[in-house]
Amino acid sequence: MRKWLALLVACLALGLVVAGCGGDDDDDGGGNAGGGAEEQQPAETAGEGGGTGAAEVSMRDIQFEPSNLSVKRGDTVTWINRESVPHDVDGGGEGVQFSSGPEGGMNDGDRFEFTFEKAGTYDYVCRVHAPGMAGTVTVE
């Protein structure tokens, strides 16, 4: 019995160490439609579209929450992986494409931001879990 208890405690301690080592280095390569390495920051002043807001979409339980979102032109949407399952964001519409990077490249705590400059409807998926894990951003 003592061996099992010692093994259980060792496994739990190892799990805590591994979880603590997985920190967010903010260098996930996502952030803008050009695929650059720098993340875009939310807009600070109103542009012609009037957007100054920000919206957040969580990735949890193999779903986007919320899966359907309405924002204004110039608003920034941030997707955050809030579970240990890897995800990604890949979408487009109105002649604009956006992607968080490699398939399954977003781990727990990783963020991807995209600023929508054009009005329209933008569909997106997690390529790992498509077609069930999908969403839509409507830009007014």
Stockholm file with secondary structure:
# STOCKHOLM 1.0

chainA/1-140         MRKWLALLVACLALGLVVAGCGGDDDDDGGGNAGGGAEEQQPAETAGEGGGTGAAEVSMRDIQFEPSNLSVKRGDTVTWINRESVPHDVDGGGEGVQFSSGPEGGMNDGDRFEFTFEKAGTYDYVCRVHAPGMAGTVTVE
#=GR chainA/1-140 SS CHHHHHHHHHHHHHHHHHHHHCCCCSCCSCSSTTCCSSCCCCCCSCCTTCCCCEEEEEEETTEEESSEEEECTTCEEEEEECSSSCBCCEEEETTEEEECSSTTCBCTTCEEEEECCSCEEEEEECTTTTTTSEEEEEEC
#=GC SS_cons         CHHHHHHHHHHHHHHHHHHHHCCCCSCCSCSSTTCCSSCCCCCCSCCTTCCCCEEEEEEETTEEESSEEEECTTCEEEEEECSSSCBCCEEEETTEEEECSSTTCBCTTCEEEEECCSCEEEEEECTTTTTTSEEEEEEC
//
